[in-house]
């Protein structure tokens, strides 16, 4: 693949889109290498230990003067969100390097914000940086399955993401950016099959937590040991009785 100029990197933490405030980002995915060298060895020997992930990003500081409302298309301001996220519970972190075209490469995991640093100097734009650290889950290298409007009208684009080995799991991250409705729920699901037509033995691999009109700016994370025979995956959405909420968000899946 040809070199890429970074222009449209999408970064989501929890159910918040932060990319509009950022201009630098780095993912450090590591495995601890433990020394197992013994007497008589002519060079070092090591064994892989625990894995870790650190995400560092920086950009231009901004804060809203009011509360972000449901259905708003405005990106969340870093100070309004990241300050309260320090040391909070783990949230889904998703990095999509080349925009939200469906099928694009996506990296995602569960992480906790451990550092938030507003900084600047006189005469320059006020900036900030933050660090999010992986929490109990390795970095998943997967695909963007759906983005934008999530509704019961979605038929789901079937994608072949490969065969799950006996040691792998299927991971999925749902990020709900906006919700605008009331009185109903919508529940995205991941469906699998061994056929692209989903006519052989389709099965529901993952059922996300149902979304209601109070779930604006939230996220969900799930994993499962689905069939090793299934290579085709798609997203569908089911709704309860009533008018389904209007939702924007994204769904990423991957094998690890």
ROSE-785566 format. One record per atom (N, C-alpha, C): x, y, z. Coordinates in steps of 0.1 Angstrom, whole numbers, plus 2048, in hexadecimal, padded with zeros to 3 digits. Layout:
XYZ/...
This chain:
8087F4800/800800800/80980C800/8058177F9/80D8237F8/80D82B805/817833806/81883C812/80B844814/808848820/7FC850823/80085D82A/7F9867825/7FA87482C/7EF875836/7F2878842/7E787884C/7DF88584B/7D2883847/7C988F846/7BC88D84D/7B888084E/7AA87E853/7AA87385E/7B3874867/7B486A872/7A886C87B/7A186187E/795861887/79985B894/79786289F/79A85D8AC/78E85E8B5/78A8538BB/77E8528C3/78284C8D1/77E8538DB/78084E8E9/77284E8F0/76E8428F4/7618408F9/7578438ED/74D84B8EF/74484F8E5/74785D8E0/7548628E1/7578708DD/7618708D2/75F8788C8/76887A8BD/7728868C1/77F8838C1/78988C8C6/7928918BB/79188B8AF/79A88D8A4/79B89C8A0/7908A38A1/78F8B189D/7978BA8A5/79C8B68B0/7A58BE8B9/7B38BA8B9/7B68AF8B2/7C48A98B2/7CB8AA8A5/7D98AB8A6/7E18AC89A/7ED8A289B/7EE89B8A6/7F98918A7/7F48858AF/7F78798AC/7F386D8B3/7FD8628B1/7FF85A8BB/80884F8BB/8038438C3/8048378BD/80082B8C4/80D8238C7/8108208D3/81B8188D7/81680A8DC/8178008D4/8127F28D8/81E7EA8DB/81F7E58E7/82B7DE8EC/8287D08F2/8337C88F3/8337BC8FA/8407BC903/83E7BA910/84A7B9919/8527AD915/85F7AF913/8687A4910/8707A191D/86E795922/87479192F/88178992C/88B78D932/898786930/898778936/89C76E92E/89D760932/8AB75B92F/8B576492E/8C275F92B/8C8757937/8CF74C934/8D574493E/8E474393C/8EB73D946/8F973B944/8FC732938/906736930/90972E924/904734918/8FB73E919/8F574490D/8FF74E907/8FF74F8FA/9087588F3/9027658F0/8F47668F1/8ED7728EF/8E07728F7/8DA77D8F9/8CE77E901/8C27768FB/8BA771904/8AE76A900/8A2770908/897771901/88C778907/87F771904/87577390D/86876D90B/85E77990C/853778904/849783904/841782910/83F78E917/83778F923/82A796920/82579E929/8197A5927/8197B091C/80E7B2916/80D7BC90B/8077C9911/80A7D490B/8057E190F/8037EA904/7FB7F5905/7F87FF8FB/7F880C901/7FF8168FB/7FE8248FF/7FB82C8F3/7F08348F5/7EC83D8EA/7EF84C8EE/7F78538E7/7FA8618EA/7F586A8DE/7EF8758E2/7EA87E8D8/7EB88C8DD/7EC8958D4/7EC8A38D7/7E58AC8CD/7E28B88D1/7DB8C18C8/7D88CE8CE/7CD8D58CA/7CA8E28CE/7BF8E28D9/7C18E88E4/7B88E98EF/7AC8F08EC/7A08EC8F1/7948F38EF/78A8EE8FA/7818F68FD/7768F2907/7698F9903/75E8F1904/7518F6901/74C8FF90C/743908908/73D911912/73090B918/72C901912/71F8FA916/7208EB916/7158E5918/7148D6918/7118D190A/7198C7906/7168C08F9/7088BA8FA/7008BC8F0/6F28B78F0/6F18AA8E7/6E78A28EA/6E58968E2/6E289A8D4/6E88938CA/6E68968BC/6EF8A08B7/6F88A78BF/7018B18BA/70C8AA8B1/70F8B18A6/71A8AC89E/7288B28A1/7288BB8AB/7348C18AF/73D8B78B6/74A8B88B3/7548AF8BA/7558B48C9/7578AA8D1/7598AD8DF/7678B58E1/7668BE8EA/7728C68ED/77B8BF8F7/7888BF8F5/7918B78FD/7908BA90C/78F8C6910/78F8CA91E/7828C5924/7778C691D/76A8C2923/76A8B3926/7718AB91E/77089D91F/77C896926/78889A922/794893927/797895936/7948A193A/7968A5948/78F89B952/78289894E/77A88F957/77E880955/78587D94A/78986F947/79586A94E/79D873954/7A986F95B/7A6864965/7AD859963/7AB84E96D/79D84896E/79584B964/787846964/78783795F/77B83295D/77A824958/77F823949/782817945/787814938/77C81792E/78081D922/777820917/77D81B90A/775819901/7798158F3/7818208ED/78D81D8E8/7958278E0/7978218D2/7938298C8/7948258BA/79C82F8B2/7A682A8AA/7AD8338A1/7AC82E893/7A783688A/7A583387C/7AE83C874/7B983786F/7C3840869/7BF84885C/7B6842854/7B3848847/7A484A845/79D84F84F/78F85384D/78584884E/77984B84D/76E842851/76783B845/76F83883A/76A830830/768821835/75D81B833/75B80E839/765804834/76A7FC83D/7747F283A/7827F783C/784804840/791809843/79780284F/7A4802850/7AB7FD85B/7A8805868/7A67FE873/7A3804880/7AB7FD88B/7B0805894/7B68008A0/7AE8038AC/7AB7FA8B5/7A27FD8C0/7A67F58CC/7A37FA8D8/7A57F38E4/79D7FA8EF/79F7F58FC/79A7FB907/7A580290E/7A380F913/7AD816919/7A8820923/7B282592B/7AF82F935/7B883B933/7B2847935/7BA853934/7C2855941/7CF855940/7D885794C/7DF86494C/7DE86C941/7E5879941/7DE882938/7DC88E93D/7D6899935/7DE8A6938/7E58AC92E/7EE8B6930/7EB8C2927/7E38CC92B/7E28D9923/7F08E0925/7F48E691A/8018ED91A/8028F790E/80B901910/80D90B905/817915909/81A91E900/82292A903/81D9368FD/821941902/81C94E8FD/81D9508EE/8139558E9/8129578DA/80F94C8D2/80E9408D8/80B9348D0/7FD92E8D4/7F89258CB/7EB91F8CF/7EC9168DB/7E39178E4/7E290F8F0/7E09008EC/7E88F78F0/7E78E98EC/7E58E08F8/7E58D38F5/7E38C98FF/7E88BC8FA/7EA8B3903/7ED8A58FF/7E789C909/7E488F905/7DF88690F/7E487890C/7E486F916/7E9862914/7DE858919/7DB84E911/7D1844915/7D9837914/7D782F91F/7DE822920/7D5816920/7D980C918/7D0800917/7CD7FA924/7C17F5925/7BC7F0932/7B67E2930/7BF7D8932/7BA7CA932/7B77C4925/7B97CB91A/7B67C690C/7C27CA903/7C67C18FB/7D07C48F1/7CB7CE8E6/7D47D38DE/7CF7DC8D3/7CA7D38C8/7BE7D58C3/7B87CD8B9/7BA7D58AB/7BE7CD8A1/7C07D3894/7B57CD88B/7AB7D6888/79F7D1882/79A7DA876/78D7DA875/7877E186A/77B7EA86F/7797F5868/76D7FD86A/7617F7863/7577F286A/74C7EB864/7417F4860/73D7FD869/733807866/73681486C/73281F866/73582D86B/72A836866/72784086E/71C84986A/70F845871/704845869/6F784286F/6F6833872/6F282F87E/6EF822882/6E0820884/6DA81987D/6CB81787E/6C780A87A/6BA80787C/6B47FA878/6B47F8869/6B7803861/6B7802853/6C47FC84E/6CE7FB857/6DB7F5853/6DA7E684F/6DE7E3843/6DE7D583F/6EB7CF842/6F67D7844/7037D2847/70B7CE83B/7177D383A/71F7CF82F/7287C3833/7277B882C/72E7AC830/73D7AE82D/7467AB837/7547AC835/75B79F83A/76479B832/76C78F836/77879483E/77979184B/784796853/78D78A857/78B77E851/794773853/78E76885D/79675E85E/792752866/797754874/78E75387E/79375388C/79A746890/7A6747895/7AC73B89A/7A77378A8/7AB72C8AC/7A57278B9/7AA72F8C5/7B47378C3/7B97408CE/7B474E8CD/7AE7528C2/7A975F8C0/79B7628C5/79876E8C7/78A7728C9/78677D8BF/77977F8BE/77478A8B6/7717968C0/7777A18BD/7757AD8C5/76D7B88BD/7657C08C4/75D7CA8BE/75C7D68C7/75C7E28C1/75B7EE8C8/74F7F68C1/7467FB8C9/73B8038C4/73D8118CB/73D81C8C3/73D8298C9/7328318C4/7298368CD/71D83D8CA/72084C8CC/7218538C1/7258618C2/71986A8C5/70E8678BF/70286F8C2/6F58678C1/6EB86A8C9/6DE8648C9/6D486F8CA/6CA86E8C2/6BF8788C1/6B28718C0/6AB86E8CB/69E8688CA/69A8658D8/68E85E8D9/68A85A8E7/68084E8E5/67E8478F0/67483D8F0/6778308E9/68382E8E5/6878218DE/69581E8E0/6998128DC/6A780E8DD/6AB8088D0/6B88088CE/6BE8018C2/6CA7F98C7/6CC7ED8C2/6D67E48C7/6DE7DE8BB/6EA7E48B9/6F37DE8AE/6F87D08B2/6F97C88A7/6FE7BA8A9/7087B789E/7117AE8A1/71B7A9898/71679B894/714799887/70F78C881/71B786879/71C77987A/727772873/72176686B/729762861/725757858/731752851/73174784B/73B742843/739746834/72E74C831/72B751823/728760823/72D766818/72A775817/71C778816/71476E811/705770810/6FE76E81D/70576A827/6FF767834/6F375E833/6F475382B/6E974A829/6EC73C82D/6F8739833/6FB72C837/6F8729846/6FF73084F/6FC72E85D/6FF73B864/6F7746861/6FA753868/6F7752877/70075887F/6FE75888D/702766893/6FC76989E/6FF7758A5/70B7738AF/71677A8AB/7227788B3/7227828BF/71E78E8BD/71F7998C7/7127A18C7/70D7A38D3/7017AC8D5/7067B78DE/7067C48D8/70A7CF8E0/6FF7D38EA/7027DB8F4/6F87E08FD/6EF7E98F6/6E27E88F8/6D87F08F1/6DA7FE8F4/6D88068E9/6DA8158EA/6CD81C8EB/6CC8258F4/6C082E8F5/6C483C8F3/6BA8458F5/6BD8538F3/6C685A8FD/6C9852908/6D2858912/6E0854910/6E384C906/6F0847904/6F984F8FA/6F685C8F9/6FE8648F0/70C8658F6/7168638ED/7248638F1/7288588F9/72484C8F7/7288408FE/72E8368F5/73382B8FB/73A8218F3/7388138F9/7398098F1/7387FB8F6/7437F38F0/7477E88F8/7527E08F4/74E7D18F6/7517C88ED/74D7BB8EF/7577B18E8/7587A58EC/76079B8E6/75A78D8E8/75D7848DF/7577778DF/76076D8D7/75E7608DA/7647558D3/75A7508C9/7597578BD/74F7538B3/7557468AC/74D7418A2/75073589B/75D738893/76672D893/77272E88B/76F72B87C/763728879/75F72586B/75A732864/75673C86C/751748866/75C752862/75B758856/765762852/75E76F84E/75176F84D/74977A848/742781854/74278E855/73C795860/7357A185B/72A7A5862/7237B185F/71C7B686B/7187C386B/7107C9876/7027CB872/6F97C787B/6EB7CA87A/6E67D1886/6DA7D8885/6D57DF890/6C67DB892/6C27D889E/6B57D58A2/6AF7E08AB/6A27E28AA/69B7EC8B2/6907E78BA/68D7ED8C5/6817EA8CD/6757F08C7/6697EE8CC/65D7F48C7/65F8048C8/65980B8BF/65A8198C0/66381E8B5/66582B8B5/66E8318AB/67D8308AF/6848298A6/6928278AA/69A8348AB/6A38358B4/6AB8428B6/6B48448AA/6B78518A7/6C085489D/6CE8558A3/6D784C89D/6E484A8A3/6EF84C899/6FA85389D/706853895/71184D89D/719845897/72483E89E/72C835895/73482C89B/73C823893/73D81689A/74080B892/7427FE897/74F7F8890/7587F4899/7647EE894/7657DF899/76B7D6891/76D7C9896/77B7C4891/7807BA898/78C7B4895/78F7A789C/79879F897/79C79289E/7A97948A5/7AA78E8B1/7B678F8B8/7B77838C1/
